[in-house]
Amino acid sequence: MKVEDLIHARTEVFSVTEDVTVYDAARYLREKQVRSVGVLTPEGKLVGVVSQSDISDKVAAENKCPAWMRVSEVMTTHPITVPPATYLDECVRLMEKHGIYHLPVVDEIETYRGMISVQDLLRVIASDEKARADMLESFLFSGR
């Protein structure tokens, strides 16, 4: 399975612009019930990623005011990205190698297509394993 198979049915791509306040980004993450979003320039190009961890580590833990800070001050710049044609097992390897939980998806013309998470990958893997177990059970016990 490829990234494009995972994201093709999504109707919304979550992102913020780099000039948004950290406060507004935190509210957006909570409202959309996501842990990480792409940070885009006004022209729509991906320049970073901001996550709940970025906000808690770089703002709350240092007792800074999120209403006065911009996302550009706390975002992860130069994120590792994947194209839609990437196989999911490669995404797992990248996440493990770099200790990250989200991968922005960027296509060949550098358009931000969304984010995939460890949770997305676990859901697919668990579903695949269940399907395999069901098939094996059906094969083994169909004659009884």
C-alpha positions as CSV (number, residue, x, y, z in Angstrom):
1,M,0.0,0.0,0.0
2,K,1.2,3.5,-0.8
3,V,0.7,6.9,0.9
4,E,-1.7,8.0,-1.9
5,D,-3.9,5.0,-1.1
6,L,-4.1,6.2,2.5
7,I,-4.8,9.9,1.8
8,H,-6.9,9.8,-1.4
9,A,-10.2,9.8,0.5
10,R,-9.4,12.7,2.8
11,T,-11.5,15.7,2.1
12,E,-9.5,18.2,4.1
13,V,-5.8,19.0,4.4
14,F,-4.9,20.6,7.7
15,S,-2.4,23.4,7.7
16,V,-1.6,26.8,9.1
17,T,0.5,29.7,7.8
18,E,3.8,30.6,9.3
19,D,2.5,34.0,10.5
20,V,-0.3,32.5,12.7
21,T,0.2,32.9,16.4
22,V,1.1,29.8,18.4
23,Y,-2.1,30.3,20.4
24,D,-4.2,30.1,17.2
25,A,-2.3,27.1,16.0
26,A,-2.9,25.3,19.3
27,R,-6.6,26.0,19.0
28,Y,-6.6,24.8,15.4
29,L,-4.9,21.5,16.4
30,R,-7.5,21.0,19.1
31,E,-10.4,21.9,16.9
32,K,-9.4,19.6,14.1
33,Q,-8.3,16.9,16.6
34,V,-4.9,16.4,15.0
35,R,-1.5,16.4,16.6
36,S,0.5,18.0,13.8
37,V,-0.1,20.2,10.7
38,G,2.0,21.5,7.9
39,V,3.1,25.1,8.0
40,L,2.7,26.9,4.7
41,T,3.9,30.1,3.1
42,P,1.1,32.5,1.8
43,E,1.8,30.9,-1.6
44,G,1.0,27.5,-0.2
45,K,4.5,25.9,-0.1
46,L,5.5,23.8,2.9
47,V,8.1,25.4,5.1
48,G,7.7,23.4,8.3
49,V,5.5,21.4,10.6
50,V,4.1,22.4,14.0
51,S,2.9,19.8,16.5
52,Q,1.5,19.7,20.0
53,S,5.0,18.7,21.1
54,D,6.5,21.8,19.5
55,I,4.1,23.9,21.4
56,S,4.4,22.2,24.7
57,D,8.3,21.9,24.5
58,K,9.1,25.4,23.1
59,V,6.3,27.5,24.6
60,A,4.5,26.1,27.6
61,A,7.6,24.4,29.2
62,E,9.5,27.7,28.8
63,N,6.6,29.8,30.1
64,K,6.4,31.9,27.0
65,C,3.2,33.6,25.8
66,P,1.6,31.8,22.9
67,A,-0.5,34.8,21.9
68,W,2.7,36.8,21.1
69,M,4.7,34.1,19.4
70,R,4.4,33.1,15.7
71,V,4.4,29.5,14.5
72,S,7.5,30.3,12.6
73,E,9.3,30.6,15.9
74,V,8.5,27.1,17.1
75,M,7.9,25.0,14.0
76,T,10.2,22.2,12.9
77,T,11.8,23.5,9.7
78,H,13.0,21.4,6.8
79,P,10.8,18.4,7.7
80,I,11.3,15.0,6.2
81,T,8.6,14.6,3.5
82,V,7.3,11.8,1.4
83,P,5.8,11.8,-2.1
84,P,2.3,10.2,-2.5
85,A,3.9,7.2,-4.3
86,T,5.9,6.1,-1.2
87,Y,5.1,2.7,0.2
88,L,3.9,2.7,3.8
89,D,6.7,0.4,5.0
90,E,9.2,3.0,3.8
91,C,7.2,5.6,5.9
92,V,7.6,3.3,9.0
93,R,11.3,3.1,8.4
94,L,11.7,6.9,8.0
95,M,9.7,7.5,11.2
96,E,11.7,5.0,13.1
97,K,15.1,6.2,11.8
98,H,14.3,9.9,12.6
99,G,12.2,9.5,15.7
100,I,9.2,11.3,14.3
101,Y,5.5,10.6,14.4
102,H,4.2,12.5,11.4
103,L,5.3,12.8,7.7
104,P,4.1,15.6,5.5
105,V,3.1,14.4,2.0
106,V,4.4,16.7,-0.8
107,D,3.8,15.9,-4.5
108,E,6.1,16.3,-7.5
109,I,5.1,20.0,-8.0
110,E,5.7,20.7,-4.3
111,T,2.1,20.9,-3.3
112,Y,1.4,20.0,0.3
113,R,-1.1,17.1,0.3
114,G,-1.5,16.4,4.0
115,M,0.1,14.5,6.8
116,I,0.3,10.8,7.7
117,S,0.9,9.8,11.2
118,V,2.1,6.7,13.1
119,Q,-1.6,6.3,14.1
120,D,-2.6,6.1,10.4
121,L,0.1,3.5,9.8
122,L,-0.9,1.4,12.8
123,R,-4.5,1.4,11.7
124,V,-3.6,0.1,8.3
125,I,-1.2,-2.5,9.7
126,A,-3.8,-3.7,12.2
127,S,-6.5,-3.9,9.6
128,D,-4.2,-5.9,7.3
129,E,-3.2,-8.3,10.0
130,K,-6.8,-8.8,11.0
131,A,-7.7,-9.5,7.4
132,R,-4.9,-12.1,7.2
133,A,-6.0,-13.7,10.4
134,D,-9.6,-13.9,9.2
135,M,-8.5,-15.4,5.9
136,L,-6.4,-18.0,7.7
137,E,-9.3,-18.8,10.2
138,S,-11.7,-19.2,7.3
139,F,-9.3,-21.5,5.5
140,L,-8.5,-23.6,8.5
141,F,-12.0,-24.0,9.9
142,S,-14.2,-23.8,6.8
143,G,-14.6,-27.6,6.7
144,R,-16.1,-28.0,10.1
